[in-house]
Amino acid sequence: CQKYRLTLLDAKTQTTIADDLFDDKSPETIKEFLRKNLDASEPVFIVTDFDKRYPDILKEIFGDKLVHQYCLMHLNKLIVSDFPKNTTIEQELLKYRLLNIFYNRENEIKFLEELQSEELNVINNEEKHQEWSKKAKKEFNQFRRKLKLERRRKKENLPLNSLEKAKHNFDKLMENIRTYDQTIQKRLWMINKHWLNLTLFHYLPGAPATNNPIESYYSKSLKTDNKKQFRTDKGIGNQIKLTQMRRLNLLKKPQKSFLELFRLFNPFKL
C-alpha cells in the first residue's frame, strides 16, 4: 500500500530532526508527527508548500509561536504550471515577469523583450512567423541553459530580489491584472493573499525562503533507482535510516562490513 513520508530538517545544520513513513497524511497524522518531534512551547520558523491544510494544523499546534513561510520554489512551480507547455513569446515573457517577483530573472526578460520586438517584423506573415517562432524559442532555451550552467559553475543559486524590488515587480503586474487570463489573475491574487507568508524570511536574517534542502535530502536518500529496488516498506525505511547515518558520518570508515552494519541495526525495523 502507498506510504507517506514526513520529514523535518534543521535549516541551519542541515541535519534531520525526524523522518518517518506513515499509512496516511491526514491532519491528525501530521499533528502527531509535529508534536512528537518539536517543542510547541518554543518559537519555530517552518517552511512548507501550499498544502491548504498546513496553516490550520501549524496554528493549532504552535499558536503565536509560529512563523510560517511558504516555499518560493514551490510558488515558481505553480506559476510555470499556469502556462501551456508550448508558449508563445508573449506568454513566456509574462511567465518570467511572474517568476521575477521574488527571483531576479531580468536577463531572461530582457532577452524575451528583444525577441518580442523582432516578432513585429514577421507577425503578419503566418509562414514566416511560424518559422521565426521555432527559431526564437530555440535561441531562448539555449540562453536559459547558458545562464543555468554559469550558475552551476559558480555554485550560485538564483539571486533573490530585495523585499522592495519584489513589491515593485508585483505591483507592476497588478496594474495590468485585468488584461491577463483568468488563471494568471487567480495566481496574482493568491500571491497577494499570502504576501506576508511569502516574504517573512526577509525579516529574519538567515531564515530560508524555500524547503529546497528537503527536496535535496529526498533525492539523495531515496533515488529513483532505490525506489524501484526497495519495494517493501521495510526496505524503503532502511534506506532512509542509512541516509541519516551517512549524514551524521556514522558510516564513515566502519570497522565492520556494510552488510554486518546493516544486520547490526535491528532498530531499522519500522
PLY file of the C-alpha trace (Angstrom):
ply
format ascii 1.0
element vertex 270
property float x
property float y
property float z
element edge 269
property int vertex1
property int vertex2
end_header
0.00 0.00 0.00
1.05 3.60 -0.51
3.19 5.20 2.17
3.55 8.89 3.02
6.84 10.39 4.11
7.01 13.23 6.64
10.35 14.91 7.27
11.69 17.71 9.46
15.08 19.14 8.55
17.03 21.74 10.54
17.67 24.58 8.06
20.84 25.78 9.81
22.62 22.49 10.45
21.07 20.59 7.52
20.53 17.64 9.88
17.42 15.53 10.08
15.15 16.15 13.05
12.67 13.44 12.07
11.95 11.31 9.01
9.21 8.66 9.06
6.78 6.75 6.87
3.03 6.73 7.55
-0.03 4.98 6.17
-1.78 8.30 5.62
-1.12 12.03 5.55
-4.19 13.12 7.45
-4.18 16.27 9.60
-4.12 14.10 12.74
-1.06 12.19 11.50
0.75 15.44 10.72
-0.16 16.91 14.12
1.07 13.81 15.95
4.33 13.88 13.97
4.94 17.55 14.81
4.03 17.21 18.50
6.34 14.23 18.84
9.36 15.91 17.25
9.08 19.64 18.04
8.64 21.62 21.25
5.37 23.51 20.76
6.27 25.95 23.54
9.30 27.28 21.63
9.22 29.78 18.71
9.52 27.97 15.39
10.13 29.01 11.76
8.63 26.46 9.35
8.78 26.41 5.54
6.09 24.43 3.70
4.50 24.06 0.31
0.96 25.34 -0.33
-0.98 22.40 1.08
-4.17 24.11 2.28
-4.21 22.07 5.50
-0.89 23.35 6.83
-1.89 26.81 8.15
-4.63 25.45 10.44
-2.52 22.47 11.55
0.51 24.61 12.38
-1.57 27.32 14.06
-3.30 24.75 16.27
0.00 23.29 17.49
2.27 26.34 17.73
-0.16 29.23 18.10
1.57 32.62 18.24
4.98 30.89 18.44
4.73 30.10 14.72
6.42 31.86 11.81
5.13 30.15 8.66
6.99 30.78 5.39
5.67 29.46 2.08
8.33 27.93 -0.18
9.18 30.29 -3.07
10.36 27.47 -5.32
7.01 25.74 -4.92
5.38 29.02 -5.92
7.58 29.10 -9.03
6.42 25.58 -9.94
2.80 26.70 -9.62
3.48 29.71 -11.85
5.10 27.55 -14.53
2.14 25.13 -14.40
-0.24 28.03 -15.11
1.15 28.35 -18.64
0.89 25.91 -21.57
3.88 23.72 -22.34
4.33 25.34 -25.76
4.12 29.04 -25.01
4.19 32.00 -27.35
6.90 34.62 -26.82
4.27 36.86 -25.21
3.22 34.10 -22.80
6.82 33.25 -21.98
7.55 36.89 -21.23
4.58 37.13 -18.86
5.65 33.89 -17.17
9.11 35.26 -16.49
7.68 38.52 -15.20
5.78 36.49 -12.61
8.89 34.45 -11.82
10.72 37.77 -11.49
8.63 38.83 -8.50
10.84 37.09 -5.95
13.82 35.94 -8.02
15.98 38.04 -10.35
15.04 36.96 -13.89
15.91 40.28 -15.54
18.32 38.64 -18.01
15.61 36.33 -19.34
13.10 39.18 -19.50
15.48 41.39 -21.47
16.17 38.57 -23.94
12.44 37.91 -24.41
11.65 41.61 -24.86
14.19 41.75 -27.68
12.57 38.70 -29.29
9.16 40.31 -28.93
10.42 43.38 -30.82
11.76 41.14 -33.61
8.42 39.34 -33.80
6.70 42.51 -35.03
8.58 42.18 -38.33
7.11 38.75 -39.15
3.83 38.57 -37.25
1.70 39.40 -40.32
3.19 36.57 -42.38
1.96 33.26 -40.97
4.59 31.07 -42.64
7.49 33.34 -41.68
6.07 33.78 -38.19
5.91 30.03 -37.54
9.46 29.57 -38.76
10.69 32.52 -36.71
8.87 31.29 -33.57
10.65 27.92 -33.66
14.00 29.64 -34.08
13.26 32.19 -31.34
12.21 29.55 -28.81
15.35 27.55 -29.54
17.52 30.64 -29.01
15.80 31.44 -25.73
16.15 27.88 -24.42
19.86 27.94 -25.27
20.24 31.28 -23.49
18.36 29.97 -20.45
20.55 26.85 -20.28
23.67 29.00 -20.58
22.62 31.07 -17.55
21.86 27.91 -15.58
25.26 26.37 -16.41
27.03 29.59 -15.39
25.29 29.48 -12.01
26.25 25.84 -11.55
29.90 26.51 -12.40
29.99 29.34 -9.88
27.96 27.24 -7.40
25.40 30.02 -7.17
21.65 29.89 -6.67
19.12 32.09 -8.39
19.52 35.52 -6.74
16.58 36.66 -4.63
15.17 40.14 -5.08
15.07 42.52 -2.14
11.69 42.97 -0.48
11.37 46.42 -2.08
12.18 45.07 -5.54
9.76 42.16 -5.12
6.95 44.54 -4.14
7.75 46.83 -7.08
7.68 43.94 -9.57
4.44 42.60 -8.11
2.73 46.00 -8.15
3.63 46.47 -11.83
1.94 43.17 -12.67
-1.13 44.05 -10.61
-1.55 47.31 -12.53
-2.40 45.26 -15.65
-4.14 42.33 -13.98
-7.38 42.78 -15.95
-5.51 42.13 -19.21
-4.36 38.64 -18.16
-6.10 35.29 -18.47
-8.21 34.18 -15.51
-5.58 31.62 -14.47
-2.91 34.31 -14.17
-5.28 36.68 -12.38
-6.02 33.96 -9.80
-2.31 33.32 -9.29
-1.61 37.02 -8.69
-4.48 37.29 -6.22
-3.17 34.19 -4.47
0.28 35.81 -4.16
-1.39 38.98 -2.87
-3.34 37.00 -0.25
-0.24 35.18 1.02
2.24 38.05 0.61
3.28 38.10 4.28
3.88 34.34 4.37
5.90 34.59 1.16
8.19 37.32 2.48
8.70 36.53 6.19
12.25 35.31 5.52
13.23 38.91 4.71
12.56 39.93 8.33
14.68 37.18 9.90
18.35 37.22 8.77
19.45 33.75 7.72
15.92 32.35 7.51
15.25 30.11 4.46
12.89 31.13 1.67
12.47 27.58 0.35
12.43 23.99 1.51
14.97 23.02 -1.15
17.14 21.26 1.45
14.26 18.82 2.00
13.95 18.22 -1.76
17.70 17.63 -1.97
17.57 15.32 1.04
14.76 13.31 -0.56
16.61 12.96 -3.86
19.72 11.69 -2.08
18.01 9.46 0.46
15.68 7.71 -1.96
16.85 7.98 -5.56
14.67 6.68 -8.40
16.74 3.51 -8.70
16.37 2.88 -4.99
12.61 3.36 -5.15
12.49 0.51 -7.67
14.90 -1.62 -5.66
13.31 -1.24 -2.23
9.78 -2.43 -2.88
8.81 -3.06 0.73
8.06 -0.57 3.50
10.95 -2.07 5.47
13.33 -1.66 2.54
12.38 1.97 2.00
12.62 2.66 5.71
16.04 1.07 5.92
17.29 3.18 3.03
16.06 6.33 4.79
17.80 5.32 8.03
21.05 4.59 6.19
20.99 8.04 4.63
20.52 9.62 8.06
23.55 7.68 9.31
25.66 8.82 6.36
24.74 12.45 7.02
25.90 12.02 10.62
29.09 10.23 9.46
28.08 7.11 11.35
29.14 5.03 8.36
32.49 6.76 7.90
35.29 4.14 7.71
33.33 1.44 9.55
35.20 -1.35 11.30
32.59 -3.85 10.18
31.48 -4.60 6.65
28.45 -2.79 5.28
26.39 -5.99 5.48
27.41 -6.55 9.10
26.43 -2.98 9.93
23.07 -3.48 8.26
22.42 -6.63 10.31
23.60 -4.93 13.49
20.97 -2.20 13.40
17.74 -4.05 14.21
16.08 -0.70 15.11
15.73 -0.24 11.33
12.54 -2.24 11.56
9.57 0.13 11.36
0 1
1 2
2 3
3 4
4 5
5 6
6 7
7 8
8 9
9 10
10 11
11 12
12 13
13 14
14 15
15 16
16 17
17 18
18 19
19 20
20 21
21 22
22 23
23 24
24 25
25 26
26 27
27 28
28 29
29 30
30 31
31 32
32 33
33 34
34 35
35 36
36 37
37 38
38 39
39 40
40 41
41 42
42 43
43 44
44 45
45 46
46 47
47 48
48 49
49 50
50 51
51 52
52 53
53 54
54 55
55 56
56 57
57 58
58 59
59 60
60 61
61 62
62 63
63 64
64 65
65 66
66 67
67 68
68 69
69 70
70 71
71 72
72 73
73 74
74 75
75 76
76 77
77 78
78 79
79 80
80 81
81 82
82 83
83 84
84 85
85 86
86 87
87 88
88 89
89 90
90 91
91 92
92 93
93 94
94 95
95 96
96 97
97 98
98 99
99 100
100 101
101 102
102 103
103 104
104 105
105 106
106 107
107 108
108 109
109 110
110 111
111 112
112 113
113 114
114 115
115 116
116 117
117 118
118 119
119 120
120 121
121 122
122 123
123 124
124 125
125 126
126 127
127 128
128 129
129 130
130 131
131 132
132 133
133 134
134 135
135 136
136 137
137 138
138 139
139 140
140 141
141 142
142 143
143 144
144 145
145 146
146 147
147 148
148 149
149 150
150 151
151 152
152 153
153 154
154 155
155 156
156 157
157 158
158 159
159 160
160 161
161 162
162 163
163 164
164 165
165 166
166 167
167 168
168 169
169 170
170 171
171 172
172 173
173 174
174 175
175 176
176 177
177 178
178 179
179 180
180 181
181 182
182 183
183 184
184 185
185 186
186 187
187 188
188 189
189 190
190 191
191 192
192 193
193 194
194 195
195 196
196 197
197 198
198 199
199 200
200 201
201 202
202 203
203 204
204 205
205 206
206 207
207 208
208 209
209 210
210 211
211 212
212 213
213 214
214 215
215 216
216 217
217 218
218 219
219 220
220 221
221 222
222 223
223 224
224 225
225 226
226 227
227 228
228 229
229 230
230 231
231 232
232 233
233 234
234 235
235 236
236 237
237 238
238 239
239 240
240 241
241 242
242 243
243 244
244 245
245 246
246 247
247 248
248 249
249 250
250 251
251 252
252 253
253 254
254 255
255 256
256 257
257 258
258 259
259 260
260 261
261 262
262 263
263 264
264 265
265 266
266 267
267 268
268 269
